[in-house]
C-alpha cells in the first residue's frame, strides 16, 4: 500500500524541517522535501494523476517561487484534501507574522508555526499530528473498520446509518455482498434465502440485518431499559449537543447521577461541523465530531450514562420528580435539563424530499463528502454551519455553490468564514436565490434555482440543506412556557403570572420547577457552541439548589426516596 505523502517546500530552513519530519513520521508517511514551488507542484500533479494520497503540505513562509500563501494555495488546487501548514524561521517571525496571520484568515492554509527547534519540539508535532489526524479521518480510508456494512445499492436508510457512524466517530466501510469481506459478514447471518441488506457487523458483537439507527445506538450505548427499575436520576439531560454535554460533564463530575438522551447522534448539530475554528482553546480548530466525542468520554468517565438515537416523546410530573418517556421506556429524574437544541427547517419541495439520503442531505452530512469528489454540489443556507460545510465540500467537489436568500453572507456568517469562502476559487455564492424544484432518476441529478432573473435548471450531484432552524420542543409539555417562535422561556423572561410569590424562576429555569433549559432551545440564547457550553455548565448549580430544596421538602419519609 502506498504511504501517504508529507511534502515540505523549504529554503533556508530545509534541513531543520526535513530532519524533524523524517525522524517522527517516516514510519507511516513518505516524507519528501523540495526547494521550490515548481518542483512541489510537479510532484503534486504526479501524485494526483497516480491516485497517490498527499496528507500534508508544509511550506516555509518564503521559498523560491512565492510566499507560503501563494504556494500552498496553488498546491491545494491540485491536492485539495491535503492539510496545509506554514512555518516561519525565527529570523522572519517579527517581520512576517502579521502577513502570515492574514493569509490564514483568508484560508490559504490551516495553521502556522515556527520552524521546529529540534526533534522534540512537541508543540510543532502536536500541530502536525492534529492536521494528520483530521486528514486521516475525513480524507483517507480507515485503516481498521470498526463497523463493516454489506450493501449492494444506495438507499436513504444506508445514508442515515453511514452519517450516524461518521458523526459518532466510528470508522466504517461498505462492501458488496459478493466481496470477500461481504461474504465473511453474511456467513454469520441465519437466513433461508438471500440476506436482506444492509447487514452490519457491529464491533464484533454479532450482525444486524436492516437495522435502524436506534438499533446501532443500542449496541454502542445500551438501552434505557438497562436502568434498574425504581431508579430516580438526580438529573436527566435531554439533548447531547454542546449544552447537554457540558451539563453532563459538570453534573457527573460533581457526583450527581446523570442520564443523557439524544434523538440523534451525540454532538447535536454542532457534531456535524467539519471544523469549528472559533471555539475557545482550539487555535487550529476542531471538528464537531471530535469535540462531541471528547466531551462524551469525559462525562462518561465521571459516571454519566448516554443513550442515543432515541427521542423523548413526553415528560410527565409525579410528585416532586419527572417521568420522561424515551423509546417506550420511562426514565425518572429529580430534575431535567432541556438542551434539545434546534432542527433544520424542511425545504418543502416534494421531489427533493423524496431524494433525502440520495444526494439530498439535511445538515453537513460529512460522510457524503468523499462521494462528491469531482462533482458539482450546492449548499443552501447562510449561517456558519453552511459555510463550514461548503469549505469542507470544496476539498472534494469540482465546484460548490452556496445558495442564500439574502443578497450575501456577511449578515449571517462569521467574518473568518466569509473571508475563507471569498478566497476559495471553487466556491461561488448565489445571493437572492432559492431552490424551487429538482429531481433525478433514483438519485439527485438537477435542481431549479430561482432568483431575481427568473428560474434556471442546473446539474448537481449533491444538495446540502442547512436552512433556518426551529426549536426542537414538540415533546415538551405545555406547562413549559415558550415565546412566539417556540423557544423556551427562562428566568425573568418567564411571564410574571408564572412567578412564584413575586419571584422569577432561576436564570435558566423554566415555568416548571426543576425543569431547566440551556443552549439553542432557550429563548435569547446566542446560538454559538461556546455560549451553549456555558449555559449547560451554568445549569448545574441551579440543579444543586433545586435538589437541596427538595431535600428539605422531603425530609420526612417518601416512597420514592429523596435526592442525594
C-alpha positions in Angstrom: 0.0 0.0 0.0 1.3 3.5 -0.9 2.2 5.5 2.1 0.6 9.0 2.3 3.0 11.8 1.4 4.1 14.7 3.6 5.6 17.2 1.2 7.7 20.1 2.5 8.7 23.1 0.5 11.6 24.9 2.1 14.6 27.1 1.5 16.9 28.2 4.3 15.2 26.0 6.8 15.0 22.9 4.6 17.4 20.8 6.7 15.7 21.6 10.0 12.2 20.8 8.6 13.3 17.7 6.7 15.1 16.1 9.7 12.3 16.7 12.1 9.6 15.4 9.8 11.6 12.3 8.8 12.6 11.5 12.4 9.0 11.4 13.6 6.8 10.5 10.7 8.8 8.4 8.2 7.5 5.2 9.6 3.9 5.8 8.5 4.3 8.5 5.8 6.6 9.2 2.9 8.4 12.4 3.7 9.8 14.5 0.8 11.4 17.9 1.0 11.9 20.1 -2.1 13.4 23.5 -2.6 11.0 25.5 -4.8 7.3 25.9 -5.8 7.6 24.5 -9.3 9.1 21.2 -8.1 6.5 20.9 -5.4 3.7 21.5 -7.9 5.1 18.9 -10.4 5.3 16.4 -7.6 1.7 17.1 -6.5 0.5 16.7 -10.1 2.3 13.4 -10.5 0.8 12.1 -7.2 -2.7 13.3 -8.1 -2.6 11.6 -11.5 -1.4 8.4 -10.0 -4.1 8.5 -7.3 -1.4 8.5 -4.5 -2.5 10.3 -1.3 -1.0 13.6 -0.2 -1.7 14.1 3.5 0.2 17.3 4.4 1.8 20.2 2.7 4.4 22.1 4.7 5.8 25.4 3.3 8.3 27.9 4.6 6.9 31.4 4.7 9.1 32.4 1.6 10.5 30.0 -0.9 11.8 30.2 -4.5 8.6 30.7 -6.4 6.5 32.6 -4.0 5.2 33.0 -0.4 3.6 30.2 1.5 0.2 31.7 0.9 0.8 31.6 -2.9 2.5 28.2 -3.0 0.0 26.4 -0.7 -3.0 27.9 -2.5 -1.7 26.7 -5.8 -0.8 23.2 -4.5 -4.2 22.9 -2.8 -5.9 23.2 -6.1 -4.0 20.1 -7.2 -4.4 18.1 -4.0 -7.4 19.7 -2.3 -7.7 17.2 0.6 -4.2 17.7 1.8 -3.8 19.8 5.0 -1.6 22.9 4.8 1.0 24.2 7.3 3.1 27.4 7.0 6.3 27.6 9.0 8.3 30.7 9.9 12.0 30.9 10.7 12.7 32.8 13.9 14.5 35.5 11.9 11.4 36.2 9.9 8.8 35.9 12.7 8.5 39.5 13.7 8.7 40.8 10.1 6.2 38.4 8.5 3.9 37.1 11.3 1.1 39.6 10.6 1.1 38.8 6.8 1.0 35.1 7.7 -1.9 35.6 10.1 -3.9 37.5 7.4 -3.2 34.7 4.9 -4.5 32.1 7.3 -7.7 34.2 7.8 -8.1 34.1 4.0 -8.0 30.3 4.1 -4.6 30.0 2.4 -3.5 27.3 5.0 -4.8 25.6 8.1 -2.1 26.6 10.6 1.2 28.3 11.0 4.1 27.6 13.4 7.7 28.5 13.9 10.3 26.3 12.3 10.8 23.2 14.5 13.6 23.8 17.1 14.7 20.1 17.2 13.3 16.6 17.0 11.4 17.0 20.3 9.6 20.3 19.5 6.3 18.9 20.8 4.3 22.0 20.0 5.2 21.5 16.4 4.4 17.8 16.5 1.1 18.4 18.2 0.0 20.7 15.3 1.3 18.2 12.7 -0.4 15.3 14.4 -3.7 17.2 14.6 -3.6 18.0 10.9 -2.7 14.4 10.0 -5.5 13.1 12.3 -8.0 15.4 10.7 -6.8 14.3 7.2 -6.9 10.7 8.1 -10.5 10.8 9.4 -12.0 12.9 6.6 -10.0 12.1 3.5 -8.4 8.7 3.9 -10.0 5.2 4.0 -10.0 3.9 7.6 -7.1 1.6 8.4 -9.4 -0.5 10.6 -13.1 -0.9 10.0 -14.8 -0.8 13.4 -18.1 -1.5 11.5 -18.5 -3.4 8.2 -21.6 -2.7 6.2 -22.7 -5.0 3.4 -24.9 -3.3 0.8 -25.3 -3.5 -2.9 -27.3 -0.4 -3.6 -27.6 3.1 -2.2 -30.6 3.9 -0.1 -31.8 6.5 2.3 -31.5 4.0 5.1 -27.9 3.3 4.3 -27.2 7.0 4.1 -28.6 7.5 7.6 -26.6 4.7 9.0 -23.3 5.9 7.4 -24.0 9.5 8.5 -24.7 8.4 12.1 -21.5 6.3 12.3 -19.5 9.2 10.9 -20.9 11.7 13.4 -20.2 9.2 16.2 -16.5 8.8 15.2 -16.8 5.2 14.2 -14.8 4.2 11.1 -16.8 2.1 8.7 -16.7 0.7 5.2 -19.3 -0.5 2.8 -18.7 -3.8 0.9 -20.7 -5.6 -1.7 -22.3 -8.9 -0.9 -20.0 -10.5 -3.5 -16.8 -9.3 -1.9 -14.6 -11.4 0.4 -15.4 -9.1 3.3 -19.1 -9.1 2.5 -19.2 -12.9 2.3 -17.4 -13.1 5.7 -20.1 -10.9 7.3 -23.0 -12.6 5.7 -21.7 -16.0 6.8 -22.9 -15.1 10.3 -26.4 -14.3 9.2 -29.0 -17.0 9.7 -31.4 -17.0 6.7 -33.2 -19.4 4.5 -32.6 -17.2 1.4 -30.6 -14.2 0.4 -29.9 -11.9 3.3 -31.9 -8.6 3.4 -29.4 -5.8 3.0 -27.9 -3.8 4.5 -26.3 -6.1 7.0 -23.9 -4.7 9.6 -21.2 -6.3 11.6 -21.2 -4.3 14.8 -18.0 -4.2 16.8 -17.6 -7.9 16.8 -20.9 -8.2 18.7 -22.8 -10.0 16.0 -24.6 -8.8 12.9 -27.7 -6.6 12.5 -30.0 -7.1 9.5 -31.6 -4.0 8.1 -31.0 -2.2 11.4 -32.4 1.2 12.3 -30.0 3.9 13.7 -31.6 3.2 17.1 -30.6 -0.5 16.8 -27.0 0.6 16.2 -27.1 3.1 19.1 -28.3 0.4 21.4 -25.3 -1.7 20.6 -23.0 1.2 21.2 -24.5 2.7 24.4 -27.1 0.3 25.7 -30.8 1.0 26.1 -32.8 2.9 28.7 -34.4 -0.4 29.7 -31.0 -1.3 31.2 -31.6 1.2 34.0 -32.7 -0.7 37.1 -36.4 -0.3 37.9 -37.1 2.3 40.5 -34.0 4.4 39.8 -34.5 8.1 40.0 -31.6 10.1 38.5 -30.5 13.3 40.0 -30.6 15.0 36.6 -31.9 13.9 33.1 -30.3 15.9 30.3 -32.3 15.8 27.1 -30.0 16.6 24.1 -26.3 15.9 23.7 -25.1 18.9 21.8 -22.6 21.3 23.4 -25.1 22.5 26.1 -26.2 19.0 27.1 -22.6 17.6 27.0 -21.3 20.5 29.2 -24.2 19.9 31.6 -23.4 16.1 31.7 -19.6 16.7 32.4 -20.3 19.2 35.3 -23.2 17.2 36.8 -21.4 13.9 36.8 -18.1 15.3 38.0 -19.9 16.8 41.0 -21.4 13.5 42.0 -24.9 13.8 40.5 -26.3 10.7 38.9 -26.7 11.8 35.3 -28.5 10.3 32.3 -28.2 11.9 28.9 -30.5 11.1 26.0 -30.5 12.4 22.4 -32.8 11.8 19.5 -29.9 11.6 17.1 -26.1 11.2 17.4 -24.1 12.5 20.3 -23.0 16.0 19.4 -26.2 17.6 18.1 -25.9 19.9 15.1 -22.5 21.1 16.3 -21.3 17.5 15.9 -21.9 17.7 12.1 -19.5 20.6 11.6 -16.4 19.6 9.7 -14.3 22.2 11.5 -15.1 24.7 14.3 -12.5 27.4 14.3 -13.9 29.9 16.8 -14.2 27.7 19.9 -12.1 28.8 22.8 -8.9 26.8 23.3 -8.6 25.2 19.9 -6.4 27.6 17.8 -6.2 25.2 14.9 -9.9 24.3 15.1 -11.6 21.1 16.0 -14.2 19.1 14.2 -17.6 18.9 15.8 -17.4 15.1 15.9 -14.1 15.2 17.8 -15.3 17.8 20.2 -18.5 15.8 20.9 -16.8 12.5 21.4 -14.2 14.0 23.8 -16.9 15.6 25.9 -18.9 12.3 25.9 -15.9 10.3 27.1 -15.2 13.0 29.7 -18.7 12.8 31.1 -18.7 9.0 30.9 -15.5 8.9 32.9 -17.4 10.7 35.7 -20.3 8.2 35.5 -22.8 9.8 33.1 -24.9 7.4 31.1 -25.7 8.1 27.4 -28.5 6.8 25.2 -28.6 8.0 21.6 -31.0 7.9 18.6 -34.0 7.8 21.0 -36.4 10.7 21.0 -38.0 11.8 24.2 -41.7 11.6 23.5 -43.0 13.3 26.6 -42.4 14.4 30.2 -45.0 13.9 33.0 -44.7 15.0 36.6 -45.1 12.6 39.5 -44.8 14.2 42.9 -41.5 16.0 43.1 -39.9 14.4 40.1 -40.4 13.9 36.4 -41.1 10.9 34.2 -39.6 11.1 30.7 -40.7 8.6 28.1 -37.7 7.5 25.9 -38.2 4.9 23.2 -41.1 3.4 25.1 -39.2 3.2 28.4 -39.7 5.5 31.4 -36.8 7.4 32.9 -37.3 9.1 36.2 -35.3 12.1 37.4 -35.5 14.8 40.2 -34.5 17.4 37.7 -34.4 17.9 33.9 -32.2 20.0 31.7 -33.7 20.5 28.2 -30.9 21.0 25.8 -32.6 19.6 22.7 -31.4 22.4 20.5 -33.0 23.2 17.1 -33.8 21.3 14.0 -33.3 22.4 10.4 -36.4 23.6 8.7 -37.5 21.5 5.7 -37.2 22.8 2.2 -40.7 21.8 1.3 -40.0 20.9 -2.3 -41.7 17.5 -2.7 -39.5 16.0 -5.4 -36.4 16.8 -3.4 -37.8 15.5 -0.1 -38.2 12.1 -1.9 -34.4 12.1 -2.5 -33.2 12.7 1.0 -30.3 10.4 1.5 -29.9 10.0 -2.2 -28.0 13.2 -3.0 -30.1 15.4 -0.8 -29.0 15.9 2.7 -30.2 17.9 5.7 -27.1 19.1 7.5 -23.5 18.9 6.6 -23.5 15.1 6.1 -19.7 14.9 6.3 -19.9 11.2 5.5 -21.1 12.1 2.0 -18.3 14.5 1.2 -16.0 12.0 -0.4 -18.8 10.8 -2.6 -18.9 14.3 -4.1 -15.3 14.0 -5.5 -15.1 15.7 -8.9 -18.8 16.6 -8.9 -20.9 19.9 -8.7 -22.7 20.4 -5.4 -24.9 23.1 -3.8 -25.2 24.2 -0.2 -28.3 26.1 0.9 -28.0 28.4 3.9 -26.2 31.5 5.1 -25.1 30.5 8.6 -21.8 29.3 9.9 -22.9 25.6 9.5 -23.5 26.2 5.8 -20.1 28.0 5.4 -18.2 25.2 7.2 -20.0 22.6 5.0 -19.1 24.5 1.8 -15.4 24.8 2.8 -15.3 21.1 3.6 -17.0 20.0 0.4 -14.6 22.1 -1.6 -11.8 19.7 -0.6 -13.6 17.1 -2.8 -16.1 18.6 -5.2 -15.3 20.2 -8.6 -17.4 23.2 -7.5 -19.5 24.3 -4.6 -22.3 26.8 -4.9 -23.8 28.4 -1.8 -27.4 29.4 -2.4 -28.7 32.0 0.0 -32.0 34.0 0.1 -30.2 37.2 1.3 -28.0 39.2 -1.0 -24.9 37.8 0.5 -23.3 36.1 3.6 -22.0 39.0 5.6 -25.2 39.5 7.7 -25.4 35.9 9.0 -22.0 34.3 8.8 -18.8 34.9 10.8 -16.2 37.0 9.1 -13.5 34.4 9.2 -15.7 32.0 7.1 -16.8 34.8 4.7 -13.1 35.5 4.0 -12.2 31.9 3.6 -15.1 31.4 1.2 -14.3 34.5 -0.8 -10.7 33.3 -1.3 -11.6 29.8 -2.4 -11.9 29.7 -6.2 -14.1 26.5 -6.1 -16.8 28.2 -4.1 -19.4 30.5 -5.6 -22.2 32.4 -3.7 -25.5 33.0 -5.4 -27.4 35.5 -3.4 -31.2 36.4 -3.6 -31.8 32.9 -4.8 -33.9 29.9 -3.7 -34.2 26.2 -4.6 -37.6 25.7 -6.1 -37.5 22.3 -7.8 -35.3 19.3 -8.5 -35.2 15.7 -9.4 -33.3 12.7 -10.8 -33.7 9.1 -11.7 -33.5 7.5 -8.3 -30.8 10.0 -7.2 -30.4 13.8 -7.4 -29.3 15.0 -10.8 -30.6 18.5 -11.1 -32.2 21.4 -9.2 -34.0 24.6 -10.2 -32.7 27.9 -8.8 -35.0 30.9 -8.8 -33.6 34.4 -8.4 -34.2 37.9 -9.5 -33.5 37.0 -13.1 -36.0 34.1 -13.1 -35.6 30.3 -12.9 -32.6 28.3 -14.0 -32.2 24.5 -14.1 -28.6 23.4 -13.1 -27.0 20.0 -12.8 -25.9 18.9 -9.4 -24.9 15.7 -7.6 -25.3 16.9 -4.0 -27.7 19.3 -2.2 -26.8 20.1 1.4 -29.6 21.9 3.2 -28.7 24.0 6.2 -31.7 26.2 6.5 -33.0 28.3 9.3 -33.8 26.3 12.4 -36.7 26.0 14.7 -36.6 24.8 18.4 -36.9 21.1 19.0 -39.7 21.2 21.6 -42.6 19.3 20.2 -42.2 16.8 23.0 -42.0 19.4 25.8 -45.2 19.7 28.0 -47.4 22.7 27.5 -46.7 23.8 31.1 -43.3 25.0 30.0 -43.8 28.4 28.5 -42.5 29.4 25.1 -42.0 32.6 23.2 -43.8 33.4 20.0 -41.3 31.4 17.9 -41.5 28.3 20.2 -38.2 28.8 22.2 -38.4 28.0 25.9 -38.6 31.0 28.3 -36.4 31.0 31.4 -35.7 33.3 34.3 -37.0 36.8 34.1 -38.3 36.2 30.6 -41.0 33.9 32.1 -44.4 35.7 32.2 -45.0 37.3 35.6 -48.1 35.2 36.2 -45.8 32.2 36.4 -43.5 33.8 39.0 -43.7 32.3 42.5 -44.6 34.8 45.2 -43.4 37.6 43.0 -40.0 36.0 42.4 -39.0 34.9 38.9 -37.6 31.4 38.3 -33.8 31.0 38.5 -31.8 32.2 35.4 -32.1 29.0 33.3 -35.2 27.6 35.0 -38.5 27.3 33.1 -42.0 27.8 34.3 -41.9 24.3 35.8 -39.7 24.0 39.0 -36.9 21.6 38.4 -37.0 21.8 34.6 -34.2 23.9 33.1 -33.3 25.0 29.6 -29.9 25.6 28.1 -28.4 26.2 24.7 -30.1 26.9 21.4 -33.5 25.7 22.6 -33.7 28.6 25.1 -35.2 32.0 24.1 -32.5 34.6 23.9 -29.5 32.2 23.6 -26.6 33.3 21.3 -26.7 30.2 19.1 -23.0 29.5 19.4 -21.1 26.5 20.6 -19.2 28.4 23.4 -22.4 30.1 24.8 -24.3 26.8 24.7 -21.5 25.0 26.6 -21.5 27.8 29.2 -25.3 27.6 29.7 -25.0 23.8 30.1 -22.4 24.2 32.8 -24.3 27.1 34.5 -27.4 25.0 34.8 -25.7 22.6 37.3 -25.5 25.0 40.3 -29.2 25.6 39.8 -29.8 21.8 39.8 -27.9 21.6 43.1 -30.1 24.4 44.6 -33.2 22.6 43.4 -32.1 19.3 44.9 -31.2 21.0 48.2 -34.7 22.5 48.3 -36.2 19.1 47.6 -34.2 17.5 50.4 -35.8 19.9 52.8 -39.3 19.4 51.5 -38.9 15.6 51.5 -37.1 15.3 54.8 -39.9 13.1 56.1 -40.2 9.6 54.7 -41.1 9.4 51.0 -41.9 6.3 49.0 -39.6 7.4 46.2 -36.8 8.4 48.5 -35.2 11.8 48.1 -32.3 13.3 46.2 -28.8 12.6 47.5 
